[in-house]
Amino acid sequence: MDQANTSEDESTKDHPEEHPAIPPGLSDGETIELLWQLRAQRRQASPKLPETVTCLAAPDGSLLYLVGTAHFSDSSKNDVATTIRAVQPDVVVVELCQYRVSMLKMDENTLLKEAKDINLEKVQQAIKQNGVMSGLMQILLLKVSAHITEQLGMAPGGEFREAFKEAGHVPFCKFHLGDRPIPVTFKRAIAALSLWQKARLAWGLCFLSDPISKEDVEKCKQKDLLEQTMSEMIGEFPALHQTIVAERDIYLTHTLRQATRCVEAPHNSQKVPAVVVGVVGIGHVPGIEKNWEKHLDINEIMSVAPPSRLSWVLGTVIKGVMVGILGYTCYRAGRSIGRVVLSMPTVQSFLATLKPPPA
């Protein structure tokens, strides 16, 4: 996703720094130069930023302001807004991929409803997108998110929506999605776990019921608590930490470095150092700092191994149970209704998946 913002939208009416009225009669070139100068005036040379912000420099002089956030936090939203308004970036990069981009334009009430409502359609979509095992694990993680949403009354990803909104107020600012596609992450995570680890993880997620307060969420922004939590996670599921955290640290570092390069000034086409704001979960900040100056090859962490025979057997058993339920339903409903159900494209597509992988 890549948007260039050169004009104001409806949300600017609540913004303290609205674009000024463009004087009539200006040519396109003059308008562009005026907006470029406006952004330069707003950009603070030595901004006073929240303590959750880390500044990293690129070899060409470009700067990355990395905002570490808690995903269910009002103060993280404020940190993002403060940083973007102070540095007036050329690019904003967020920890999202194309499969999660819809949350940027949904309103809070719709997101709250979506997060709490895990229905059969979502299960089917997750399985179709990620495969049986990865899809079911995604549903379990959605259940965790729904649990937090219900406890806090707050939809996830508020800091990303804030970044999207604020980027729209900065002339010429582009908005990039910086995270690895979620199907790749889930498939690699599941492939890295043993059958016993999968069962333990699923059990823990299914029976998650501990109360969570907004104060607990804000504590996630304290790096010492975060490192302790990560250490516990590594001890229990080291392979899961590798795929969900460490590999994504590498991918996020790669996309952030791609963004943190000289940009072309639109009014004179000269190359100038870029200013970039990255918005990521604070758990990724240490890994991004660690990888910032390393040579990175993301090809290895983008590959997904084909499903094993055991995975296929487990998937077939689950599908077999679903087919049995479907068959029993058809039997109870009667032959005519059964034939109608079995002729539906969705059911035909599902039955077509019941074939073994190549040896």
C-alpha atoms as one frame of an Amber mdcrd trajectory, in Angstrom:
protein
   0.000   0.000   0.000   1.484   3.303  -1.005  -0.323   6.579  -0.813   0.992
  10.078  -1.476  -0.767  12.827   0.414  -0.820  16.237  -1.188  -4.284  17.403
  -0.211  -6.377  17.419   2.915  -9.221  14.994   3.662 -12.250  15.207   5.929
 -10.296  14.281   9.063  -8.134  17.406   8.856 -10.901  19.438  10.402  -9.973
  17.909  13.793  -6.237  18.262  13.238  -4.276  21.109  14.840  -2.128  21.635
  11.727  -4.469  21.850   8.759  -3.079  22.515   5.310  -3.422  26.235   4.587
  -5.681  27.428   1.826  -3.790  27.379  -1.466  -3.773  30.878  -3.009  -5.713
  30.966  -6.270  -3.860  31.268  -9.534  -0.802  29.220  -8.550   0.580  26.765
 -11.075   1.023  23.091 -10.152   4.748  23.637  -9.674   4.191  26.619  -7.392
   1.632  24.687  -5.334   4.040  21.767  -4.906   6.834  24.101  -3.806   4.506
  25.838  -1.330   3.512  22.510   0.271   7.157  21.383   0.367   8.135  24.570
   2.193   5.190  24.209   4.564   6.342  20.737   5.578   9.914  21.968   6.039
   8.647  24.700   8.383   6.652  22.203  10.462   9.489  19.659  10.696  11.316
  20.078  14.014  15.122  19.918  13.820  15.562  18.465  17.331  12.162  17.071
  18.238  11.319  16.093  21.809   9.804  12.679  21.315   8.255  10.043  23.629
  10.633   7.607  25.328   9.171   4.785  23.223  10.838   6.285  20.106  14.240
   5.063  18.895  16.174   6.974  16.215  18.257   5.004  13.670  20.381   6.512
  10.895  21.016   5.213   7.372  24.385   5.600   5.562  22.964   8.311   3.273
  21.883  10.475   6.214  18.242   9.406   6.194  16.618   8.980   9.617  14.196
   6.401  10.983  12.110   7.255  14.044  10.950   3.865  15.317   7.886   4.041
  17.587   7.501   0.973  19.828   3.865   0.423  20.723   1.483  -1.765  22.702
  -1.281  -2.887  20.346  -4.177  -2.096  22.736  -3.018   1.263  24.044  -4.331
   4.820  23.900  -0.944   6.230  24.928   0.690   4.407  22.003  -1.716   6.187
  19.679  -0.632   9.484  21.234   3.040   8.552  20.823   2.487   7.873  17.122
   0.595  11.123  16.558   3.188  13.173  18.468   6.068  11.685  16.469   4.504
  12.120  13.035   3.476  15.718  13.751   6.964  16.581  15.037   9.117  15.053
  12.282   6.751  15.457   9.270   7.997  12.246   7.598   8.452  11.374   3.941
   7.297   7.813   4.652   5.325   6.064   7.390   5.795   2.290   7.703   3.507
   0.154   9.898   3.661  -3.434  11.137   0.844  -4.643   8.893   0.641  -6.726
   5.714  -1.863  -6.717   2.858  -4.002  -9.341   4.623  -4.649  -7.016   7.588
  -4.891  -3.678   5.806  -8.702  -3.529   6.162  -8.349  -2.499   9.821  -6.974
   0.880   8.725 -10.282   2.106   7.331 -12.742   0.419   9.706 -14.243   2.508
  12.482 -13.689   1.495  16.108 -17.200   0.096  16.640 -17.023  -2.115  13.554
 -13.607  -3.412  14.601 -14.839  -4.162  18.115 -17.702  -6.177  16.678 -15.443
  -7.979  14.191 -12.849  -8.816  16.842 -15.444 -10.337  19.182 -17.358 -12.235
  16.499 -15.486 -15.423  15.543 -17.949 -17.328  13.365 -17.932 -20.284  10.962
 -17.281 -18.012   7.981 -14.056 -16.720   9.592 -12.961 -20.283  10.362 -13.543
 -21.347   6.751 -11.718 -18.288   5.413  -8.717 -18.894   7.701  -8.483 -22.556
   6.663  -8.831 -21.706   2.974  -6.121 -19.030   3.211  -3.624 -20.837   5.457
  -4.417 -24.553   5.363  -6.072 -26.610   8.093  -3.461 -26.519  10.876  -2.293
 -22.931  10.290  -5.884 -21.769   9.824  -7.047 -23.302  13.094  -4.057 -21.768
  14.883  -4.989 -18.377  13.412  -8.513 -18.789  14.796  -7.090 -19.585  18.231
  -4.946 -16.440  18.106  -8.011 -14.448  17.022  -9.714 -15.851  20.106  -6.886
 -14.420  22.231  -7.318 -11.043  20.525 -11.089 -11.239  21.090 -10.469 -12.008
  24.775  -8.293  -8.896  25.152 -10.805  -6.832  23.149 -13.635  -7.929  25.428
 -11.599  -7.251  28.581 -10.514  -3.757  27.506 -13.414  -2.660  25.309 -10.797
  -1.522  22.804 -10.171  -2.745  19.247  -6.604  -3.752  18.273  -4.412  -1.731
  15.914  -5.405   1.750  17.068  -1.821   2.972  16.659  -1.798   1.876  13.003
  -5.050   3.691  12.268  -3.625   6.750  14.008  -0.492   6.531  11.835  -2.640
   6.241   8.697  -4.705   9.263   9.696  -1.704  11.411  10.655   0.213  10.496
   7.480  -2.719  11.939   5.554  -2.006  15.362   7.048   1.661  15.469   5.960
   2.283  16.748   2.414   3.935  14.156   0.125   3.995  11.499   2.867   3.778
   7.906   1.635   2.288   5.047   3.666   3.864   1.577   3.472   2.911  -1.835
   4.844   6.054  -3.334   6.373   5.175  -6.759   7.777   5.623 -10.227   6.296
   2.376 -11.683   4.845   0.545 -13.381   7.699  -0.098 -16.687   5.829   3.679
 -17.141   5.478   4.193 -16.464   9.192   1.486 -18.900  10.300   2.598 -21.683
   7.961   6.239 -21.361   8.993   5.259 -21.214  12.686   3.144 -24.362  12.504
   5.792 -26.218  10.484   8.393 -25.373  13.151   6.403 -26.938  16.031   6.233
 -30.592  16.953   2.835 -32.264  17.291   3.135 -32.120  21.088   4.018 -28.405
  21.008   1.056 -27.688  18.735  -1.253 -29.453  21.183   0.177 -27.575  24.190
  -0.065 -24.225  22.429  -3.645 -24.881  21.271  -4.637 -25.960  24.780  -3.177
 -22.811  26.323  -4.887 -20.542  23.796  -8.243 -22.332  24.113  -8.379 -21.863
  27.866  -6.994 -18.340  28.097  -9.180 -16.518  30.614  -6.879 -14.385  32.760
  -8.252 -10.860  33.292  -6.341  -8.052  31.557  -6.458  -4.372  32.479  -5.377
  -1.277  30.584  -2.613  -0.894  33.167  -1.311  -4.353  32.178  -1.231  -3.288
  28.543   0.698  -0.111  29.335   3.255  -2.198  31.252   4.000  -3.974  27.957
   5.747  -0.759  26.896   8.339  -1.266  29.645  11.276  -3.024  28.028  12.303
  -4.945  31.146   8.861  -6.546  31.480   8.808  -7.221  27.765  12.197  -8.938
  27.800  11.058 -11.107  30.720   7.937 -12.132  28.801   9.973 -12.895  25.684
  12.405 -15.005  27.712   9.517 -17.083  29.059   8.176 -17.522  25.536  11.582
 -18.602  24.194  11.928 -21.174  26.968   8.589 -22.833  26.200   8.321 -22.461
  22.416  11.710 -21.423  20.971  10.688 -22.354  17.412   7.552 -20.225  17.716
   9.555 -17.233  18.898  11.931 -17.697  15.979   9.179 -17.585  13.339   6.755
 -15.096  14.874   9.227 -12.639  16.407  12.833 -13.068  15.211  12.049 -13.688
  11.527   9.625 -10.796  11.444  12.285  -8.600  13.075  14.420  -9.361  10.014
  11.580  -8.710   7.562  10.562  -5.460   9.267  14.189  -4.294   9.316  14.417
  -5.015   5.586  11.276  -3.019   4.714  12.229  -0.157   7.036  15.684   0.084
   5.441  14.091   0.066   1.990  11.979   3.048   3.063  14.842   4.883   4.799
  16.570   6.058   1.623  17.032   9.431  -0.032  13.884  10.785  -1.637  13.434
  13.083  -4.587  12.274  16.588  -3.765   9.173  17.066  -5.962   9.797  20.741
  -6.694  13.374  20.379  -8.032  14.007  16.603  -8.373  17.080  16.724  -6.107
  17.852  13.768  -3.843  17.574  14.585  -0.124  17.852  12.365   2.989  14.506
  10.862   3.967  12.720  11.079   7.291  10.767   7.905   8.095   8.477   6.926
  10.959   8.139   3.212  11.692   5.279   1.965  13.895   5.871  -1.524  15.316
   5.069  -3.513  18.440   7.689  -2.729  21.052   8.712  -6.385  21.114  10.247
  -5.912  17.657  12.329  -2.840  18.516  15.378  -4.669  20.007  15.511  -7.028
  17.017  15.294  -4.175  14.503  18.083  -2.308  16.304  20.178  -5.487  16.313
  19.652  -6.119  12.583  19.809  -2.514  11.384  23.381  -2.583  10.063  23.502
  -6.277   9.079  23.346  -7.739   5.586  19.897  -9.347   5.366  18.502 -11.926
   2.957  14.745 -12.344   3.349  14.354 -15.110   0.739  14.963 -17.818   3.319
  12.268 -16.544   5.708   9.707 -16.251   2.899   9.766 -19.924   1.910   7.060
 -22.318   3.092   7.734 -26.062   3.180   5.064 -28.340   1.661   2.805 -30.065
   4.216   4.119 -33.311   5.700   2.272 -36.627   5.495   1.358 -36.316   9.172
  -0.121 -32.855   8.616  -2.131 -34.194   5.704  -3.414 -37.117   7.798  -4.454
 -34.799  10.642  -6.090 -32.406   8.195  -7.946 -35.265   6.523  -9.223 -36.553
   9.886 -10.579 -33.088  10.712 -12.144 -32.785   7.262 -13.540 -36.308   7.602
 -15.297 -35.332  10.805 -16.753 -32.286   9.042 -17.902 -34.449   6.109 -19.509
 -36.868   8.579 -21.404 -34.035  10.243 -22.442 -32.747   6.814 -23.598 -36.194
   5.748 -25.597 -36.741   8.916 -27.213 -33.325   8.500 -28.177 -34.195   4.936
 -29.591 -37.552   6.087 -31.720 -35.912   8.746 -32.879 -33.189   6.364 -33.905
 -35.602   3.627 -32.546 -36.659   0.255 -33.732 -33.669  -1.778 -32.194 -31.125
   0.587 -29.079 -33.268   0.827 -28.598 -33.208  -2.934 -28.988 -29.413  -2.951
 -26.391 -29.005  -0.201 -23.909 -31.356  -1.874 -24.267 -29.484  -5.176 -23.291
 -26.148  -3.622 -19.966 -24.771  -4.992 -18.545 -24.278  -1.484 -19.195 -27.913
  -0.542 -17.845 -29.169  -3.885 -14.676 -27.109  -3.377 -14.255 -28.500   0.123
 -14.681 -32.125  -1.002 -12.120 -31.552  -3.749  -9.450 -30.855  -1.118  -9.689
 -34.415   0.243  -6.788 -35.791  -1.766  -3.300 -36.669  -0.510  -0.256 -34.524
  -1.246   2.329 -35.900  -3.668   4.764 -38.321  -2.040
